[in-house]
Amino acid sequence: MRRTRSTTRKNPVSALLAGLAAFLGLVVLGALVPAAAHAQQPGESSGALATGLHIDDGRLLEGNGNDFVMRGVNHAHTWYPGETQSLADIKALGANTVRVVLSDGHRWSRNSPEDVAAVIAQCKANRLICVLEVHDTTGYGEDTAAGTLDHAADYWISLKSVLTGQENYVIVNIGNEPWGNTNPEGWTDPTIAAVKKLRGAGFEHTIMVDAPNWGQDWQGVMRANAQAVYDADTTGNLIFSIHMYSVYDTAAEITDYLNAFVTAGLPILIGEFGGPADQWGDPDEDTMMAAAQQLRLGYLAWSWSGNTDPVLDLSIGFDPSRLSSWGQRIFNGANGIAQTSKEATIYGGSNPGDTQAPTAPGTPSASAVAATSVNLTWTAATDNVGVTAYDIVRVSGGGETTVAAATTNTATVTGLTANTAYTFAVYARDAAGNRSARSATVNVTTADGGSTPGTSCSVGYRVSSEWPGGFQGEITIRNTGTAAISGWKLVFAFANGQTVSNMWGGTPTQSGATVSVANASYTSTIPASGSVAVGFTANKGSVNTVPTAFTLNGSTCATT
């Protein structure tokens, strides 16, 4: 990761201020909606002003009027320009959108018009909507290296020749997190000026604007001034982007913020968000994704790969076959991309003329039945256009609960209870959102709990960052055997009095120097030749020796 996610630790005073600002912001939003006067009010149709992707009645629509809900991830193109395969990999996992990091040359190497044109072409070739953003503005006012929104606007104008005509495919995100925590009220006027500058230059694209406070708006400045910024856009084709990290660690904070914009008729999406905990807190990604799905709002997870702090890497080493636990959550978890993404109709997806549902999938068969997981495989469904995803459900009495999603005809269901009977079935979906009839069911009883005999494993341990009195580490557990490991406990010992303060991907128990880590529900299964990652923060003294011995379910692991 190339920049600080949040530079303010959440504490009772800041939480109180944030709550007060949020309340005032909601009052302001509510007060401004009926009084605003400009070319398009929330709730009005943009009519003839719509060119390609546009805003109408507080919603992001395609040029043909179809609702478009972004489901995708961020990709750090400007720092990894050689990783062009990533767009195809992201699409293959079900995304309909990618937010691409660019530089206007203020802080990093400027992406040329030729490079940006190539990115757009690759997005289109992979049937992705392309959100292009300038990253140099990150943390302006607090980070002295950051550039201005005005400089970013000039950069977009220099790209006008490659952006004109791409309004169906491209959204212009003027600048990433364009204000830090210092005097965030300074965000409003430069944002309005940048929007006006682009419209004055003839841009007809949907414009996206990020919040201050490193994108998290914990002081409510964007929330309080959103109507004024929206009114500055003579086309009405503007969408707000909130970045949700550790500030958003409760369901109430998340739903209150998103609902304030929806109630006011102002378009919004979650333009970045994280799930793994850090030294500032533990974001509630489950509520973020569930609320976005309920409200039909877009979300774009941070980020595909290559973070300085790899805890937020969705894929390990840009390898789509090596999704981290965070990546599995985003792509294959509840309300995740595979389950909820619909391709843009400009590419033929979600065709309103396609009303034919896929055939029902074949009866699933169970294998690798373990204490907390089971593998399910079924005969693929067929469709007149094409099957895009499968929903795996647990059937109980007269109800059912979605427990997994997949883009192929196999899935691993995790988080089960040992020695328990379950019933599963599968639905197929196509790009238009048509859902098949339910497959026949399969009954499965999970195995007794306990160790996995004959566990073969290797463990990689590394310190990803350090600061006085503390550090952040990552442990990668690899299954080197031929059978899946279902349910695990990792044990190791610190040599210098280190103590774990927080962990994601597992649950720690520490007794003296010895640390025991039990799997989380979403890391419980380690496929043969597969791996899971556990991240943590810990306290330390002046010496921080790396542990050298690890056991998994009682078996000694090799170290890498």
Disulfide bonds with the S-S distance in Angstrom:
Cys457-Cys557 1.90
